């Protein structure tokens, strides 16, 4: 895949293959092209070249709505909840294939619309309960904390019945307790067969939850493998040298040491 902006190449031939039913982390220094890659895959940007295949079919040049409708959804680094709508309305709005959106059906068979709305409400309330947000259902989304908005965004993504979710820095700006809760939910959903790809700068999170790690730098994939393999890869260490004096090696060491202590 290739994507440039006014001559500046953001993604330069990056190629990823994601294993279903796993949690894959996409890491790299600032400016590596990770979020741009997400934006192209989910239809918010159009690739200059390359192919995008999901579930055996091309989704290149599809709209974000069409891609989401096929089961590939995403969250954002800055949450996109509709602040002037209630938490429950945010959830209901995300439900797919709503019959009430079709004027003819809503007029001719209104009972079908009511039945679907009732089912969507039941599902939304179940998800809000799962994410400990049921007591906030009638609150405006603007009143939620940053962490609660992250949970709402993930819950809303699940309303679309996805097969794969792309998480763009899910831990950014939230307190540790809500972050731990979010990661717990992600792990549970993975155990049920859902696929996740996450962009995350917190190396402890990456090492703790990811089964595969893909590393980008300068718009390209430079390596991929397990946390252990990435930790000792000289290309990864070199890629981070300009973004913190080789801090990635120290961070990976600390993360893996901490993980080892937890295993003990």
C-alpha positions as CSV (number, residue, x, y, z in Angstrom):
1,X,0.0,0.0,0.0
2,X,1.1,3.5,-0.7
3,X,-0.3,6.9,0.5
4,X,1.2,10.3,0.2
5,X,0.1,13.9,1.0
6,X,1.4,16.6,-1.3
7,X,4.5,14.6,-2.1
8,X,5.2,13.5,1.5
9,X,5.0,9.7,1.6
10,X,3.2,8.5,4.7
11,X,2.8,4.9,3.8
12,X,5.4,3.5,1.4
13,X,4.7,-0.1,0.4
14,X,3.6,-1.3,3.8
15,X,2.1,-4.8,3.7
16,X,0.3,-6.5,6.6
17,X,-1.4,-9.8,7.0
18,X,-3.5,-10.2,10.2
19,X,-4.2,-13.6,11.7
20,X,-7.9,-14.0,12.6
21,X,-8.9,-14.4,16.2
22,X,-5.7,-12.8,17.5
23,X,-4.5,-9.5,19.0
24,X,-1.9,-7.9,16.8
25,X,0.0,-4.7,17.8
26,X,1.2,-2.2,15.2
27,X,4.0,-0.2,16.7
28,X,6.6,2.3,15.5
29,X,8.0,5.7,16.2
30,X,5.9,8.9,15.7
31,X,5.5,9.5,12.0
32,X,5.9,5.8,11.1
33,X,2.6,5.8,9.2
34,X,0.5,3.7,11.6
35,X,-2.6,5.9,11.9
36,X,-2.5,6.7,8.2
37,X,-2.5,3.0,7.5
38,X,-5.6,2.6,9.6
39,X,-7.3,5.5,7.8
40,X,-6.6,4.0,4.4
41,X,-7.7,0.5,5.4
42,X,-11.0,1.8,6.9
43,X,-11.8,4.1,3.9
44,X,-11.1,7.5,5.5
45,X,-8.2,8.0,3.1
46,X,-7.9,6.6,-0.4
47,X,-4.7,4.7,-1.2
48,X,-2.6,5.9,-4.1
49,X,-1.7,2.3,-4.9
50,X,-2.0,-1.2,-3.5
51,X,-4.8,-3.5,-2.5
52,X,-6.8,-4.0,0.6
53,X,-8.5,-7.4,1.1
54,X,-10.8,-8.2,4.0
55,X,-12.5,-11.6,4.5
56,X,-11.5,-12.6,0.9
57,X,-12.9,-9.5,-0.8
58,X,-11.4,-6.2,-1.9
59,X,-12.5,-3.2,0.2
60,X,-10.2,-0.7,-1.6
61,X,-12.1,2.4,-2.6
62,X,-15.1,1.5,-0.4
63,X,-16.6,4.1,1.9
64,X,-16.1,3.9,5.6
65,X,-19.7,2.9,6.1
66,X,-19.5,0.1,3.5
67,X,-16.3,-1.2,5.1
68,X,-17.9,-1.1,8.6
69,X,-20.9,-2.9,7.2
70,X,-18.7,-5.8,6.1
71,X,-17.4,-6.3,9.7
72,X,-14.3,-4.1,9.8
73,X,-14.7,-1.3,12.3
74,X,-12.3,1.0,14.2
75,X,-11.9,3.3,17.1
76,X,-10.1,6.6,17.1
77,X,-7.2,8.1,19.1
78,X,-9.6,11.0,19.8
79,X,-13.0,9.5,20.6
80,X,-15.8,10.3,18.2
81,X,-18.8,10.0,20.4
82,X,-21.7,12.3,19.6
83,X,-21.4,14.7,22.6
84,X,-24.9,16.1,22.5
85,X,-26.6,12.7,22.3
86,X,-27.1,10.4,25.2
87,X,-24.9,7.4,25.8
88,X,-27.8,5.0,24.8
89,X,-28.6,7.0,21.7
90,X,-24.9,6.8,20.7
91,X,-25.3,3.0,20.9
92,X,-28.6,2.8,19.1
93,X,-27.2,4.9,16.2
94,X,-24.5,2.4,15.6
95,X,-26.8,-0.6,15.1
96,X,-26.5,-1.9,11.5
97,X,-29.2,-2.3,8.8
98,X,-31.9,-0.2,10.6
99,X,-35.2,-0.7,8.9
100,X,-36.5,2.7,10.2
101,X,-34.0,4.5,8.0
102,X,-36.0,3.4,5.0
103,X,-39.0,5.7,4.6
104,X,-41.2,3.1,2.7
105,X,-40.7,0.3,5.3
106,X,-41.2,2.7,8.2
107,X,-44.5,3.8,6.8
108,X,-45.9,0.5,5.5
109,X,-44.7,-1.9,8.2
110,X,-44.1,0.2,11.3
111,X,-44.3,-2.8,13.6
112,X,-41.2,-4.2,12.0
113,X,-39.3,-1.0,12.8
114,X,-40.6,-1.1,16.4
115,X,-39.5,-4.7,16.8
116,X,-36.0,-4.0,15.5
117,X,-35.7,-0.9,17.7
118,X,-36.7,-3.0,20.7
119,X,-34.0,-5.6,19.9
120,X,-31.4,-2.9,19.3
121,X,-32.2,-1.3,22.6
122,X,-31.8,-4.7,24.4
123,X,-28.5,-5.3,22.8
124,X,-27.3,-1.8,23.5
125,X,-28.2,-2.1,27.2
126,X,-26.5,-5.4,27.4
127,X,-23.3,-3.9,26.0
128,X,-23.5,-0.9,28.3
129,X,-23.9,-3.3,31.3
130,X,-20.8,-5.3,30.1
131,X,-18.7,-2.1,30.0
132,X,-20.1,-0.8,33.3
133,X,-21.8,2.1,31.6
134,X,-25.5,1.2,32.2
135,X,-25.9,3.9,34.9
136,X,-24.8,6.5,32.3
137,X,-27.2,5.5,29.6
138,X,-29.3,8.6,29.9
139,X,-26.3,11.0,30.3
140,X,-25.0,13.1,27.5
141,X,-21.8,11.6,26.1
142,X,-20.1,14.9,26.7
143,X,-20.4,14.3,30.5
144,X,-18.3,11.1,30.4
145,X,-14.7,11.0,31.3
146,X,-12.1,10.3,28.7
147,X,-11.8,6.7,29.8
148,X,-15.5,6.2,29.8
149,X,-15.7,7.6,26.2
150,X,-13.1,5.0,25.2
151,X,-15.3,2.3,26.7
152,X,-18.3,3.7,24.9
153,X,-16.5,3.8,21.6
154,X,-15.6,0.1,21.9
155,X,-19.1,-0.8,23.0
156,X,-20.5,1.1,20.1
157,X,-18.2,-0.7,17.7
158,X,-19.6,-4.0,19.0
159,X,-23.1,-2.8,18.1
160,X,-22.0,-3.2,14.5
161,X,-21.3,-6.9,15.0
162,X,-17.8,-6.7,13.6
163,X,-15.3,-9.5,12.9
164,X,-12.3,-7.2,13.2
165,X,-11.7,-4.1,15.3
166,X,-8.8,-1.6,14.8
167,X,-8.0,0.2,18.0
168,X,-6.0,3.5,17.6
169,X,-4.2,4.1,20.8
170,X,-6.9,2.7,23.1
171,X,-4.9,3.6,26.3
172,X,-4.2,7.2,25.4
173,X,-5.5,9.7,28.0
174,X,-7.3,7.2,30.3
175,X,-6.6,6.3,33.9
176,X,-5.0,2.9,34.7
177,X,-8.2,1.3,36.2
178,X,-10.3,2.1,33.2
179,X,-7.5,1.1,30.9
180,X,-7.2,-2.3,32.6
181,X,-11.0,-2.8,32.3
182,X,-10.8,-2.0,28.5
183,X,-8.0,-4.4,28.0
184,X,-9.8,-7.1,30.0
185,X,-12.8,-6.7,27.6
186,X,-10.5,-6.9,24.6
187,X,-9.1,-10.1,25.9
188,X,-12.5,-11.6,26.5
189,X,-13.7,-10.7,23.0
190,X,-10.5,-12.2,21.5
191,X,-11.3,-15.4,23.4
192,X,-14.7,-15.5,21.7
193,X,-12.9,-15.3,18.3
194,X,-12.8,-11.6,17.5
195,X,-9.7,-10.2,15.8
196,X,-8.0,-7.0,17.0
197,X,-5.3,-4.8,15.6
198,X,-4.1,-2.0,17.9
199,X,-1.8,0.9,17.5
200,X,-0.3,1.6,21.0
201,X,2.7,3.5,22.3
202,X,2.6,1.9,25.8
203,X,5.0,-1.0,25.4
204,X,3.9,-2.6,28.6
205,X,0.4,-2.9,27.1
206,X,1.8,-4.2,23.7
207,X,3.9,-6.9,25.4
208,X,1.1,-7.9,27.7
209,X,-1.8,-8.4,25.4
210,X,-0.4,-8.9,21.9
211,X,0.2,-12.2,20.3
212,X,1.9,-10.7,17.3
213,X,3.8,-7.4,16.9
214,X,4.3,-5.6,13.6
215,X,6.8,-2.7,13.5
216,X,6.6,0.2,11.0
217,X,9.1,2.9,10.3
218,X,9.1,5.5,7.5
219,X,5.9,4.1,6.1
220,X,7.2,0.6,5.8
221,X,7.0,-2.6,7.7
222,X,10.5,-3.4,9.0
223,X,9.8,-6.5,11.0
224,X,7.1,-8.6,12.6
225,X,7.1,-11.4,15.1
226,X,6.5,-12.2,18.8
227,X,7.3,-9.7,21.5
228,X,10.5,-11.6,22.3
229,X,11.6,-11.5,18.7
230,X,10.8,-7.8,18.3
231,X,12.5,-6.9,21.5
232,X,15.9,-8.1,20.3
233,X,15.6,-6.9,16.6
234,X,18.3,-4.4,15.8
235,X,16.1,-2.7,13.1
236,X,13.5,-1.9,15.7
237,X,16.0,-0.5,18.1
238,X,17.5,1.6,15.3
239,X,14.1,2.9,14.2
240,X,13.4,4.2,17.6
241,X,16.8,5.9,18.1
242,X,15.6,9.1,16.5
243,X,12.4,9.1,18.7
244,X,13.9,8.8,22.1
245,X,17.5,7.7,22.1
246,X,16.8,4.0,21.9
247,X,14.2,4.1,24.5
248,X,12.3,1.2,22.9
249,X,14.9,-1.3,24.0
250,X,14.6,-0.2,27.6
251,X,10.8,-0.1,27.5
252,X,10.7,-3.6,26.0
253,X,13.1,-4.9,28.6
254,X,11.0,-3.4,31.4
255,X,7.8,-4.7,30.0
256,X,9.0,-8.2,29.5
257,X,10.7,-8.2,32.9
258,X,7.4,-7.1,34.4
259,X,5.5,-9.8,32.5
260,X,7.9,-12.4,33.8
261,X,7.3,-11.3,37.3
262,X,3.6,-11.6,36.8
263,X,4.0,-15.1,35.4
264,X,6.1,-16.1,38.4
